[in-house]
Amino acid sequence: MAGHLAAWSYLHEIDSPENKAFVSAWRRFCNAPNVVTDDPMEAT
């Protein structure tokens, strides 16, 4: 992994219509109404 960088910049609580739509869609996809998202999930 030498020379590779990872930046974890996604925040679940961003107050924007796009983020709220993403979190809602992710929760439907997971069939879990309280699941929390993070950077790897967002990137997927």
C-alpha distance matrix in Angstrom:
0.0 3.8 6.2 5.6 8.6 10.5 14.3 16.6 19.8 21.9 25.0 27.2 30.4 30.5 34.1 34.3 35.9 32.7 30.7 33.6 33.9 30.2 30.5 33.7 32.4 29.4 31.9 34.1 31.3 30.4 34.1 33.6 35.5 33.8 30.1 27.8 25.1 21.8 19.0 17.3 20.9 21.9 19.1 20.1
3.8 0.0 3.8 5.6 8.6 11.6 15.0 17.9 20.8 23.5 26.6 29.1 32.0 31.9 35.5 35.7 37.5 34.4 32.5 35.6 36.1 32.5 32.9 36.3 35.1 32.2 34.8 37.1 34.4 33.6 37.3 36.7 38.4 36.5 32.9 30.4 27.6 24.1 21.2 20.0 23.7 24.3 21.5 22.9
6.2 3.8 0.0 3.8 6.7 10.3 13.3 16.6 19.1 22.0 25.2 28.0 30.8 30.2 33.7 33.7 35.6 32.5 30.8 34.2 34.6 31.1 31.8 35.3 34.1 31.5 34.3 36.6 34.1 33.6 37.3 36.7 38.1 36.3 32.8 30.1 27.1 23.5 20.3 19.5 23.2 23.2 20.3 22.2
5.6 5.6 3.8 0.0 3.8 6.9 10.2 13.3 15.9 18.5 21.9 24.5 27.4 26.9 30.5 30.4 32.2 29.0 27.3 30.6 30.9 27.4 28.1 31.5 30.3 27.7 30.5 32.8 30.3 29.8 33.6 33.0 34.4 32.7 29.1 26.4 23.4 19.9 16.6 15.8 19.4 19.5 16.6 18.5
8.6 8.6 6.7 3.8 0.0 3.8 6.7 10.0 12.4 15.3 18.5 21.4 24.1 23.5 27.1 27.3 29.3 26.3 24.4 27.7 28.4 25.1 25.6 29.1 28.3 25.7 28.5 31.0 28.8 28.3 32.0 31.1 32.2 30.3 26.9 23.9 20.9 17.2 13.9 13.9 17.6 17.3 14.9 17.4
10.5 11.6 10.3 6.9 3.8 0.0 3.8 6.5 9.3 11.9 15.1 17.8 20.6 20.3 23.9 24.2 26.2 23.3 21.2 24.3 25.1 21.7 22.0 25.6 24.9 22.3 24.8 27.5 25.5 24.9 28.5 27.5 28.4 26.5 23.1 20.1 17.1 13.5 10.2 10.4 14.1 13.9 11.9 14.5
14.3 15.0 13.3 10.2 6.7 3.8 0.0 3.8 5.8 9.0 12.0 15.1 17.6 17.0 20.6 21.0 23.3 20.7 18.5 21.7 22.9 19.8 20.0 23.7 23.5 21.1 23.6 26.4 24.8 24.4 27.8 26.5 27.0 24.9 21.9 18.6 15.6 11.9 8.8 10.4 13.6 12.8 11.5 14.7
16.6 17.9 16.6 13.3 10.0 6.5 3.8 0.0 3.8 6.0 8.7 11.6 14.2 14.1 17.9 18.7 21.0 18.6 15.9 18.8 20.2 17.1 16.9 20.6 20.7 18.2 20.3 23.4 22.1 21.4 24.7 23.1 23.5 21.3 18.3 14.9 12.1 8.4 5.8 8.2 11.1 10.4 10.2 13.3
19.8 20.8 19.1 15.9 12.4 9.3 5.8 3.8 0.0 3.8 6.5 10.0 12.0 11.2 14.8 15.5 18.0 15.8 13.3 16.5 18.1 15.4 15.5 19.2 19.6 17.6 19.9 22.9 22.0 21.8 24.8 23.3 23.1 21.0 18.4 14.9 12.0 8.9 6.7 10.0 11.9 10.2 10.6 14.1
21.9 23.5 22.0 18.5 15.3 11.9 9.0 6.0 3.8 0.0 3.8 6.6 9.1 8.5 12.2 12.8 15.0 12.8 10.0 12.9 14.6 11.8 11.7 15.4 16.0 14.0 16.2 19.2 18.6 18.4 21.3 19.8 19.4 17.5 15.1 11.7 8.7 6.2 4.9 8.7 9.4 7.4 9.0 12.2
25.0 26.6 25.2 21.9 18.5 15.1 12.0 8.7 6.5 3.8 0.0 3.8 5.6 5.9 9.7 11.3 13.8 12.6 9.2 11.3 13.8 11.8 10.7 14.3 15.7 14.0 15.3 18.7 18.8 18.3 20.7 18.6 17.7 15.4 13.6 10.0 8.1 6.7 7.5 11.2 11.1 9.5 12.1 14.8
27.2 29.1 28.0 24.5 21.4 17.8 15.1 11.6 10.0 6.6 3.8 0.0 3.8 5.8 8.9 10.6 12.4 11.5 7.7 8.8 11.4 9.6 7.5 11.0 12.8 11.1 11.9 15.4 15.9 15.3 17.3 15.2 13.9 11.8 10.3 7.0 5.7 6.3 8.6 11.6 10.4 9.2 12.6 14.4
30.4 32.0 30.8 27.4 24.1 20.6 17.6 14.2 12.0 9.1 5.6 3.8 0.0 3.8 6.1 8.9 11.3 11.5 8.1 8.4 11.9 11.2 9.2 12.0 14.6 13.6 13.9 17.2 18.4 18.0 19.4 17.0 15.0 12.8 12.4 9.5 9.2 10.0 12.1 15.3 14.1 12.7 16.0 18.0
30.5 31.9 30.2 26.9 23.5 20.3 17.0 14.1 11.2 8.5 5.9 5.8 3.8 0.0 3.8 5.9 9.1 9.2 6.4 7.9 11.1 10.7 10.0 12.8 15.0 14.7 15.7 18.6 19.6 19.8 21.5 19.6 17.6 16.0 15.4 12.4 11.3 11.5 12.5 16.0 15.0 12.7 15.6 18.0
34.1 35.5 33.7 30.5 27.1 23.9 20.6 17.9 14.8 12.2 9.7 8.9 6.1 3.8 0.0 3.8 7.0 8.6 6.9 7.1 10.6 11.5 11.0 12.8 15.4 15.9 16.6 19.0 20.7 21.2 22.3 20.6 18.0 16.9 17.0 14.6 14.0 14.9 16.1 19.3 17.9 15.4 18.5 20.7
34.3 35.7 33.7 30.4 27.3 24.2 21.0 18.7 15.5 12.8 11.3 10.6 8.9 5.9 3.8 0.0 3.8 5.4 5.3 6.2 8.6 9.9 10.7 12.2 14.2 15.3 16.6 18.5 19.9 21.1 22.3 21.2 18.8 18.3 18.2 16.1 14.9 15.8 16.5 19.4 17.8 14.9 17.6 19.7
35.9 37.5 35.6 32.2 29.3 26.2 23.3 21.0 18.0 15.0 13.8 12.4 11.3 9.1 7.0 3.8 0.0 3.8 5.5 5.1 6.1 8.6 10.0 10.5 12.2 14.2 15.4 16.5 18.2 20.0 20.8 20.2 17.9 18.1 18.2 16.8 15.6 17.2 17.9 20.4 18.2 15.3 18.0 19.6
32.7 34.4 32.5 29.0 26.3 23.3 20.7 18.6 15.8 12.8 12.6 11.5 11.5 9.2 8.6 5.4 3.8 0.0 3.8 5.5 5.2 6.2 8.7 9.9 10.6 12.2 14.3 15.4 16.3 18.3 19.7 19.5 17.8 18.1 17.4 15.9 13.9 15.1 15.3 17.4 15.4 12.2 14.6 16.1
30.7 32.5 30.8 27.3 24.4 21.2 18.5 15.9 13.3 10.0 9.2 7.7 8.1 6.4 6.9 5.3 5.5 3.8 0.0 3.8 5.3 4.9 6.1 8.4 9.7 10.3 12.2 14.1 15.0 16.3 17.9 17.1 15.4 15.1 14.3 12.3 10.4 11.7 12.4 14.9 12.8 10.0 12.9 14.7
33.6 35.6 34.2 30.6 27.7 24.3 21.7 18.8 16.5 12.9 11.3 8.8 8.4 7.9 7.1 6.2 5.1 5.5 3.8 0.0 3.8 5.4 5.2 6.1 8.5 9.8 10.6 12.4 14.1 15.4 16.2 15.3 13.0 13.1 13.1 11.9 11.1 13.4 14.9 17.1 14.5 12.3 15.7 16.7
33.9 36.1 34.6 30.9 28.4 25.1 22.9 20.2 18.1 14.6 13.8 11.4 11.9 11.1 10.6 8.6 6.1 5.2 5.3 3.8 0.0 3.8 5.6 5.1 6.1 8.5 9.9 10.6 12.2 14.2 15.1 15.0 13.3 14.3 14.0 13.5 12.3 14.6 15.8 17.3 14.3 12.1 15.1 15.6
30.2 32.5 31.1 27.4 25.1 21.7 19.8 17.1 15.4 11.8 11.8 9.6 11.2 10.7 11.5 9.9 8.6 6.2 4.9 5.4 3.8 0.0 3.8 5.4 5.1 6.0 8.6 9.9 10.3 12.2 13.9 13.9 12.9 13.5 12.2 11.3 9.3 11.4 12.3 13.6 10.6 8.3 11.4 11.8
30.5 32.9 31.8 28.1 25.6 22.0 20.0 16.9 15.5 11.7 10.7 7.5 9.2 10.0 11.0 10.7 10.0 8.7 6.1 5.2 5.6 3.8 0.0 3.8 5.5 5.0 6.1 8.6 9.8 10.5 11.9 11.0 9.7 9.8 8.8 8.0 6.9 9.9 11.9 13.3 10.2 9.0 12.6 12.9
33.7 36.3 35.3 31.5 29.1 25.6 23.7 20.6 19.2 15.4 14.3 11.0 12.0 12.8 12.8 12.2 10.5 9.9 8.4 6.1 5.1 5.4 3.8 0.0 3.8 5.5 5.2 6.3 8.7 10.0 10.3 10.0 8.2 9.7 9.7 10.3 10.1 13.4 15.5 16.5 13.0 12.1 15.5 15.2
32.4 35.1 34.1 30.3 28.3 24.9 23.5 20.7 19.6 16.0 15.7 12.8 14.6 15.0 15.4 14.2 12.2 10.6 9.7 8.5 6.1 5.1 5.5 3.8 0.0 3.8 5.5 5.1 6.1 8.6 9.6 10.5 10.0 11.9 11.0 11.8 10.8 13.8 15.3 15.5 11.8 11.0 13.9 12.9
29.4 32.2 31.5 27.7 25.7 22.3 21.1 18.2 17.6 14.0 14.0 11.1 13.6 14.7 15.9 15.3 14.2 12.2 10.3 9.8 8.5 6.0 5.0 5.5 3.8 0.0 3.8 5.4 5.0 6.2 8.4 8.7 9.1 10.2 8.2 8.9 7.7 10.7 12.5 12.3 8.6 8.6 11.7 10.5
31.9 34.8 34.3 30.5 28.5 24.8 23.6 20.3 19.9 16.2 15.3 11.9 13.9 15.7 16.6 16.6 15.4 14.3 12.2 10.6 9.9 8.6 6.1 5.2 5.5 3.8 0.0 3.8 5.4 5.1 5.8 5.3 5.3 7.0 6.1 8.1 8.6 12.2 14.8 14.8 11.1 11.8 15.1 13.8
34.1 37.1 36.6 32.8 31.0 27.5 26.4 23.4 22.9 19.2 18.7 15.4 17.2 18.6 19.0 18.5 16.5 15.4 14.1 12.4 10.6 9.9 8.6 6.3 5.1 5.4 3.8 0.0 3.8 5.5 4.8 6.6 7.0 10.0 9.5 11.9 12.1 15.6 17.7 17.3 13.5 14.0 16.9 15.1
31.3 34.4 34.1 30.3 28.8 25.5 24.8 22.1 22.0 18.6 18.8 15.9 18.4 19.6 20.7 19.9 18.2 16.3 15.0 14.1 12.2 10.3 9.8 8.7 6.1 5.0 5.4 3.8 0.0 3.8 5.5 7.9 9.7 11.9 10.3 12.3 11.7 14.6 16.3 15.2 11.4 12.4 14.6 12.2
30.4 33.6 33.6 29.8 28.3 24.9 24.4 21.4 21.8 18.4 18.3 15.3 18.0 19.8 21.2 21.1 20.0 18.3 16.3 15.4 14.2 12.2 10.5 10.0 8.6 6.2 5.1 5.5 3.8 0.0 3.8 5.2 8.1 9.7 7.7 10.3 10.5 13.5 15.7 14.4 10.9 12.8 15.2 12.9
34.1 37.3 37.3 33.6 32.0 28.5 27.8 24.7 24.8 21.3 20.7 17.3 19.4 21.5 22.3 22.3 20.8 19.7 17.9 16.2 15.1 13.9 11.9 10.3 9.6 8.4 5.8 4.8 5.5 3.8 0.0 3.8 6.5 9.2 8.7 12.0 13.1 16.5 19.0 18.1 14.5 16.1 18.8 16.6
33.6 36.7 36.7 33.0 31.1 27.5 26.5 23.1 23.3 19.8 18.6 15.2 17.0 19.6 20.6 21.2 20.2 19.5 17.1 15.3 15.0 13.9 11.0 10.0 10.5 8.7 5.3 6.6 7.9 5.2 3.8 0.0 3.8 5.6 5.6 9.3 11.3 14.8 17.8 17.4 14.0 15.8 18.8 17.1
35.5 38.4 38.1 34.4 32.2 28.4 27.0 23.5 23.1 19.4 17.7 13.9 15.0 17.6 18.0 18.8 17.9 17.8 15.4 13.0 13.3 12.9 9.7 8.2 10.0 9.1 5.3 7.0 9.7 8.1 6.5 3.8 0.0 3.8 5.9 9.0 11.4 15.2 18.4 18.7 15.3 16.4 19.8 18.7
33.8 36.5 36.3 32.7 30.3 26.5 24.9 21.3 21.0 17.5 15.4 11.8 12.8 16.0 16.9 18.3 18.1 18.1 15.1 13.1 14.3 13.5 9.8 9.7 11.9 10.2 7.0 10.0 11.9 9.7 9.2 5.6 3.8 0.0 3.8 6.4 9.6 13.1 16.7 17.3 14.4 15.7 19.2 18.6
30.1 32.9 32.8 29.1 26.9 23.1 21.9 18.3 18.4 15.1 13.6 10.3 12.4 15.4 17.0 18.2 18.2 17.4 14.3 13.1 14.0 12.2 8.8 9.7 11.0 8.2 6.1 9.5 10.3 7.7 8.7 5.6 5.9 3.8 0.0 3.8 6.6 10.0 13.5 13.7 10.9 12.6 15.9 15.2
27.8 30.4 30.1 26.4 23.9 20.1 18.6 14.9 14.9 11.7 10.0 7.0 9.5 12.4 14.6 16.1 16.8 15.9 12.3 11.9 13.5 11.3 8.0 10.3 11.8 8.9 8.1 11.9 12.3 10.3 12.0 9.3 9.0 6.4 3.8 0.0 3.8 6.8 10.5 11.5 9.3 10.6 14.0 14.2
25.1 27.6 27.1 23.4 20.9 17.1 15.6 12.1 12.0 8.7 8.1 5.7 9.2 11.3 14.0 14.9 15.6 13.9 10.4 11.1 12.3 9.3 6.9 10.1 10.8 7.7 8.6 12.1 11.7 10.5 13.1 11.3 11.4 9.6 6.6 3.8 0.0 3.8 7.1 8.3 6.0 6.8 10.2 10.8
21.8 24.1 23.5 19.9 17.2 13.5 11.9 8.4 8.9 6.2 6.7 6.3 10.0 11.5 14.9 15.8 17.2 15.1 11.7 13.4 14.6 11.4 9.9 13.4 13.8 10.7 12.2 15.6 14.6 13.5 16.5 14.8 15.2 13.1 10.0 6.8 3.8 0.0 3.8 5.8 5.4 6.1 8.7 10.1
19.0 21.2 20.3 16.6 13.9 10.2 8.8 5.8 6.7 4.9 7.5 8.6 12.1 12.5 16.1 16.5 17.9 15.3 12.4 14.9 15.8 12.3 11.9 15.5 15.3 12.5 14.8 17.7 16.3 15.7 19.0 17.8 18.4 16.7 13.5 10.5 7.1 3.8 0.0 3.8 5.4 5.1 6.1 8.6
17.3 20.0 19.5 15.8 13.9 10.4 10.4 8.2 10.0 8.7 11.2 11.6 15.3 16.0 19.3 19.4 20.4 17.4 14.9 17.1 17.3 13.6 13.3 16.5 15.5 12.3 14.8 17.3 15.2 14.4 18.1 17.4 18.7 17.3 13.7 11.5 8.3 5.8 3.8 0.0 3.8 5.5 5.1 6.2
20.9 23.7 23.2 19.4 17.6 14.1 13.6 11.1 11.9 9.4 11.1 10.4 14.1 15.0 17.9 17.8 18.2 15.4 12.8 14.5 14.3 10.6 10.2 13.0 11.8 8.6 11.1 13.5 11.4 10.9 14.5 14.0 15.3 14.4 10.9 9.3 6.0 5.4 5.4 3.8 0.0 3.8 5.4 5.1
21.9 24.3 23.2 19.5 17.3 13.9 12.8 10.4 10.2 7.4 9.5 9.2 12.7 12.7 15.4 14.9 15.3 12.2 10.0 12.3 12.1 8.3 9.0 12.1 11.0 8.6 11.8 14.0 12.4 12.8 16.1 15.8 16.4 15.7 12.6 10.6 6.8 6.1 5.1 5.5 3.8 0.0 3.8 5.4
19.1 21.5 20.3 16.6 14.9 11.9 11.5 10.2 10.6 9.0 12.1 12.6 16.0 15.6 18.5 17.6 18.0 14.6 12.9 15.7 15.1 11.4 12.6 15.5 13.9 11.7 15.1 16.9 14.6 15.2 18.8 18.8 19.8 19.2 15.9 14.0 10.2 8.7 6.1 5.1 5.4 3.8 0.0 3.8
20.1 22.9 22.2 18.5 17.4 14.5 14.7 13.3 14.1 12.2 14.8 14.4 18.0 18.0 20.7 19.7 19.6 16.1 14.7 16.7 15.6 11.8 12.9 15.2 12.9 10.5 13.8 15.1 12.2 12.9 16.6 17.1 18.7 18.6 15.2 14.2 10.8 10.1 8.6 6.2 5.1 5.4 3.8 0.0
